[in-house]
Amino acid sequence: MHEIVLSDNEIQILQALAKMPGEAPVSIEDLHIDGQLSYAQGLSAMGYLCAKGLAESSEIGIEQKCVLKKLGQVYEMEGLPEQRLWQRLHATSSLTFQEVNDLLPPSEARFTIGLFQRSGLIAISQGRITAQKQDLPASIDNLQRYLSYVKETASGEPENPAEAEALKRQLVEYKPIKVLGYRLTRLGQRQANLYTKAEFQPMVGSVTREMLLSGAWREKQFRPLSVVAPPEIRLELQHPLPRFITYLRRSLACAGFREVAGPILETEFWNLNVLFMQKYHPVRSPRHLLTIEGVSLPADSSEIEARTQACQERFAREYQGLGTSGSRGWGNLDGFDNERVVMRSHSTPVTVRQLAYAQDLPVRVFGFSRCCRARPERPEFLQMDVLVADTAINVSTLVGTIKHICLAIFPDAIDIRVRAAYFPFAEISVDILIVFPDKSSFQIGSAGLLRPESVAALGVPALVGIIGFNVSRLARFLVHNPKAPDPRKPIDPNSIGFDAFDETEIPIHAQHRF
């Protein structure tokens, strides 16, 4: 009888659309839904109706919606820090400052303790915090209810004092949102007519205990399993890793860099030799480098092959101390194999390769690279490499480029600092540190000027700056996750901790198309 299987929520929305006068599209809020559907449930059901071809959407205007910001989403789901700390206080009678910091991030802990002190809710003595009252102020519960209300309705309550507090704490914001209207298609109208017939009996999606005890299940019509295309509007979240990479990609592109990519299998020439890496360095050992025996890579075009061959010849002279850089080299070519195939062990080959094929300067590129190393505890990781080659590059402009890139990724940082370091393929080398508003600083990457031997072998008439980031480490410092462990500690690359990351909160500078 019914060719298209619908859920109870979809039936309610379908019937509500059928009752609307005229053919003009209407918003979800304007539908007279008899059931107890929330805004989110109605939007989800409407999305599936559109996917099944029963309804269609069109833009009917722009409206200021009140939505939860990233921190507001965390508080709505986990509870306000005041509530979490208060519950722990009453469960344990007293807490040390260290126990408070284990429960809440430092910034939230300071804010909450200060709020409790000003309200006379706690007393602090001999390094311990004890509760002085039984209940929290009603304003805190009101704020928690307000956050749930905003999540359910996507609208604010200007007359509610909780809204002013939520705006002050940057838990919610008003955004101009496109308002979509919906109307039935011809197929949807025919389907709605089926549900208005007197003999129609709603189908059952699950069996209840009462139905089993009474035997009423024998008279019910059960809804079959339906596998349909995803809704027209994807309501589920994309996997956090591609969302985060999209954020980085937009930030770098809007900072003036072009993305490049390369295969995970590289020749040893591009992976290590072109960086003037000495043959006894640990990164060449079998405990570090994964080699693929008996495999040859597909041939490149004749032009690229010719440029690669010329680059290898210049590289050979540099290794023997006969090149144009003035270096004494490594003495001979013993132990170097340009054609051996290896798994890419770091991200620099992807960007450095572009220098051999570049027609003009400047060159400003970046790339994401899956990298593999022969270590069982962490065999694969993801790196982002940035390269700039220009006649104006020197130590000062390199530092300026580092700050330009890092501020594009971390718009809330108050400072970007560098400190001296050592990397065998760079002169000079620096570590990159980011400084947050609370004055804390953490290392997020490294950079340097490519060795002159490599620059000469590549045939580049300018200095070359290289900047490298570990994507997992960037995520740890960019994403605010109250449950995340100490960001200074190593983390599992398969559990990066994007719990609170939301691509809708990408900074304005990174939202433009490229």
N, C-alpha and C positions, 0 to 999 in steps of 0.2 A: 504493500500500500504506500509506504513512504520510501522513496528512492534514496533520500538523503537522511542520514542519521544525525540527530541533533541532541545536545545535552539539554537538561532542564533550563539552565541559564540562557542558552541560545534560543530556546522556544519562547521564553519570556521576552527577550529582546525582539525576536521576530514578530510576535503578536503586538508588542508595543509600537513597532514601526508600522504595522498594518493599520493600526487605529489612528495614526496621525493623518490629519486632513491634507489634501493636496500632495504634490510630488516634490515639494521643496525639501532639501536635506535638512535634518535636524541634528542637534548635538546630543551627546549622551545625557547631559543634564536635563534636557527638555523632554526626554522620553518619560511617559507616565508608566513606570514599572510597578506592577502590583506586588511583586515579591519583595524580599528583603535583600536585594542585590546592592553591593557597595559600588562605588564608582569604578574601582579596579576590576571587579567582577564583570560589570557591564561592559567596560572597555575590552576585556579579554574575550567575552562572548561575541561582541561586535566584530572583533578582529577575525574570529573563526567564521562568522557568517560571510564576511568579505572573501575569505579564502575559499569558501565553498560556492561562491558565485551567487549568493542569495542577497547580498547587500553591496553597495558601492559607496565610496567616500568622495568628498570634495571639500575644498577649503571654503569656509563661510566667513572668516574674519580672523582677527588677532585679539587676544585677550591676555590681560595681566594675571598670571597664575602664581599662586604661592606654592613653592616647592621646597623640599628639604635639601639643604646642602650636604656635602659629604659627611661632615661631623654630625649634622642633625640626623642623618640616616643611621649612623652608628648609635647615637643616643636613643633614637626611637626603638631600635632593635634590642640594645643591651641595657638600656636604662641610663638616666642621667648619672654623672659621677657622684653627685650628692647622695642619690639613693643607694648606689652601690657601696659607698663608703659607710653610710649610716647603717645599712644592713650588716656589714661586717663588724662595725663597732658594737652593735647590740648582740651579735653572735659570740664575740670574744671578750666583751666588757671593756677592753682597752687595746690600743695598737701602738706600736713604735712607728717612728717616721719611716724606717726601712720597710716595714710591713705595708704602710700606706703607698710607698713608691713601688712596691711589688704589685699592688692592686691597680694603681692608676699611673698613667704617664706623668712625668715630673710637672709639666705645665698644669695638668688637670689637678694633680695633688695639691700644688700650691694654691690654686684658685679655690678649691673646695675647702681646704683647711682655713684659709682666710675668710671665706664666707661664713663658715661655722663659728669662727671666733667672733666676728662682728655681730652675729645673731645670738651669741651666748649659748650656743648649742653644745660646745665642748669646752673642756679645760685641759691645759697642757702643763704637765708637771714631771720633772725628772726624765724628760725625753719620751713620755708616753701621753697618748691622747685618750681621754675618757669622755663619754657622753654625759651631758648634764640635764637633758630633757628626754622625754619618751618619744615624742613625735616630731617629724619635720614640719616646717611651715607649709600651709596649704598652697602657697604659691609654687612650690616645687612640684607637687602632684599636679597642679593645674598646668604647669609647663609641660610635664610629661604627657598629659592628655591632649594638649594642644599639638604636640608633635605627631601623635597618632592621628589626630583629626586632619592635619595637613596631608599626611600620607594617604589617608583614605579618600579625601575629597579634592585635593590639589587646590584648595582655596584657603584664604586666611580669615581671621576674625579681628578686624581692626579695633573693635570695642573691648576685646579681651586683653587684660594687662600682660598676659603671657606672650602675646605677639610682640610687644615692645621688647621684652626680655630676650625672646628668641632672635629678633633682628639684631639686638645689641651684641649678642654672643655669636652672631653669624651662623646660626643653626638653620635659618630659613632665608629665602629671598624671593622677591617678586620678579618674574621673568615674562617677557612677551612671548606667548605661545600661540602657534597657529591653531585655530579652532576648526576642527573637522566636523562636517555634517554628514549624515548617512541617510540613505533612502533605499527602498527595496528595488531589486532588479525584477524583471518579468518572471524569472525563475523563482525569486523570493516571494513574489506575490502569489504565484500558484502554490508554493509550499505553505504559505500562511493560510490559504483557503482550506487546505487539508485539515489544519488544526482547529478550524471553526466548525467542522461538521459535528453533529450531535453524537455520532457513534465513535468519535475519536477517544481513545484511551491512552493517556500518557504512558510511555515506555519506562521501565524501571532499570536503573543503572546498577543497583546493589541490593542484596537481600538483607533485610533486617531481622533481628531476633524475633520480633513480634510477628513478622510474616511467616517465619518458620513454625512458631508455636501455634498460630491460628490456621495454618495451611493456606493462607491467602495468596501465597506465591504461585499456587497452581493456576490462578486466574489472571496473573499478570503477564503482560507482554514485555519481554526483556530487550533492552537496547543492545544490538550487536556491537562488537568492537569496530571502531572506525579509525582508519589511518588516513589522514588527509594532508594536504600541503600545509606548510606553516602559514600563519596569518599574514594578511597583507602588511600589517604593521608588526614587526618583530618585537614581541613583548618581553622575551627572555633576554638575558644579558649575553653578550659575546664573551668568549673565553678571555680572561684577563691578560694573558700574555700578548696576543695580537692587539688588544686595546692599548696596552702600554707601549708596544713598539710603534703603533700608529701615533701615539702622543710624541714619542721621540722623533719619529720621522717628520712630523709636521713642524716640530720645534726647529730641527736642523734645516729643513727646507726653507722655512721662513727666515732663518738666519743667513741665507744666501748660499747654501751648499746643495750639491747634486748627489743623489743616491746612486751607488754602483753596487754590483753584486758579482759573485764568482762561485764556481763549483767547490764542493768540499774537498775533492781530490785535487792536489796541486803537485807540480814537480818540485823537487827539492830546491831547484834554482830559485823559484819564486817564493817558496816558503821560508828559506833561510839564507841561501847563498847570496842573493841580491842585497841582503842586509849586512853583508860583510861580517857574518857570524863565524868566529873561529871554529876550526874543526874539532877542538877538544872541549868545546862548551857543553855543559850538561844537557842543553836542550836538543843536542844531536844524538844523545845516547838512546839505546833501545828502551830504557826505562822511562823515557819521556816522549819520543817520537814514534808514531805508528806508521810503519812502512807497508806498502802493498806490493808484494812480489808478483812478477809475471803479468803485470798489467801495463798497458800503454794508453795514454790519453788520446782522444780524437785530435786529429791535426787541425790547426787553425788555418786561416786564410794565408795565402802566399805573402801578403804584405805584413801581416802580424808575425809570421814565421821569420821573415827577413829582419824585422826590428828586434825580435827576441834574440836571434843569432848575433846581431851586432851588439846587443846589450851583453850577451854572454862573453863575447870576445873582449869587450872593455872590462868586464868584471874579472876575467882571467888575468889581464895585465895588472889590474889593481891588486889582486891577490899575490902576484909575484913582485910587487913593488915597482912596476914599470909603467904605472898609469899616470894620469894627468893631475891627480889630487895631491901628489907629493908624499903619499904614505909609503912606508917601507913594506907594507903588506904582511902576508903570513909566510913568505919565503917560497912556497911552491903550491901546486894544485893537488898534491896527494891527499886523498880522503874526501874529495869533493865530487859529487855525482849530480850533474845538472838534470838528468832525465829520470832519476828514480822517482817513483810515485809515492806520495805520502798523504796521510790525512792532515788537513790544514790544522796546525797547532796554535795559531793565533790569528788575529784579524788583519794585521798590517798588510799581508800579501794582496788582499782584495783592493786596497786603495793604492798601494805602491805600484802595482801593475799598471795603473792608469797613467803614471808618469812616462812610461816607455812609449805609450801610444798618443800622448798629448800633442796637439798641434800648436797650441798657443798657451801663454801664461796670462793670467793666473789660473791655477787649477785648485778648485775647492770642491772636495768630494767627501762623502761619508758612506759607510756600509755596515750592515749587520752580518755577522759571521758565526756559524756553528763551528766550534773548535773542539778538537779531540786530542787527548793526551793519554799515554799509557799509565794511568793511575786508577786503580779499582775504586777508590773512594769517590772520585769525581771525574769520570771519563769524558764527559761532554759538558760544555758550557757555552754561553752566548755572549759575544763581545760586540761592541760598537766602536768603530775606528773612524777618526776624522783626519783628513789630510789637506794641507794648504801649501801650495808652492807659488812663490811670487818673488819678484826682484826686491820688494820692499820688506821681506821677512827678515827679522833679526830677533834677538832675545826680547826686546821691548814689545815688538809687534806680536810675537808669539804669546806673550803674557796677555796682551790685549785681546787676541783671538780666543784664548782660553776663557777669559771672562765673558766675552761676547757669547760664546757657545753655552757656557754653564748658566748664565743668567737667562738664556732662552729656555733652558730646561728647568731651572729652578727660579721662577720669577719672584718667589718670596724670600730668597736669600738676601742678606744684607752685605755680604762681601765674599769674594773669591780670592783665595790666597794660594801661593805656590811656595814650595820649599825644595832645596837641592836634593837630588837623588842620583842613582846610577843605573843606567840601562846600557848593555853592551852595544846596541845598534843606534845609539843617539848621543849627540854632543851638542848642547848640554842636555841634561835630563832633570825633570822636576816632578814632584808629586803635586796633585791638585787637591785643595781642601775647600770645603764649602762652610760658610759661617751662617748660622741660623739666628733669628732675632733674640733667642735666649743666650747668645754668645757661645754656644757650643759649636764645635767645628769637627768635621770628619773628612777623611780622605775618600774621594770618590773616583779618582782616576789618576793617570799619569800622562806625561807629555815630554817632548823634546825636539831638538833639531836633528834630522837624519844625518848620519855620519857622512863626511865629505867623500869618502871612498864610494859609498852607495850612490850619492848624488852624481858623482862623475861617471860611474858605471851606467847609470840610467840616462845620461846625456842631458841632464837638466841644467840650464844656465842660471840657477837661482837656488837659494836655500829652501829647504823643505821642512815644514813643521808637521809633526804627527801627534795625535792626541788619542788616547785609548780609554775606554770605559768598560767595566763589567756590567752587563744589563741587570743582573740580579742585585748588584750593589746599588745601582742607581735607583732601582725600584724600592729598595729598603729605606732609602733616605727621602724619596719623593712621596711615598705613600704613607699617610698617617694611619697607623694601625695600633690601637691601644693595647692589643694583646700580643703584638710582635715582641720578640726578645730583644735584648740589647743589640742595636744595629752594628756595633763594633765587632760582634762575634761572627764567625763564619756561618753561612746558611746553606741549606740544601738547595741546589739549583732547581730541583723538581718541586720545591715548595717555597716559592719566592715571597709570598705574603702580600698579594694584591687585594686583600679582602675589602678594603674600603675605596679602592681606586674606581673612579667614575669618569669615563671619557667625556661626559657632558660638562665637566669642570676643567677642561683643557683651557689654559690661559687664552685671553683674547688674541694675543699675537700669534698663536699657533692654530687658530681656527680657520684661517683662510685656506682656500683650495690652492693646490700647487700642481 
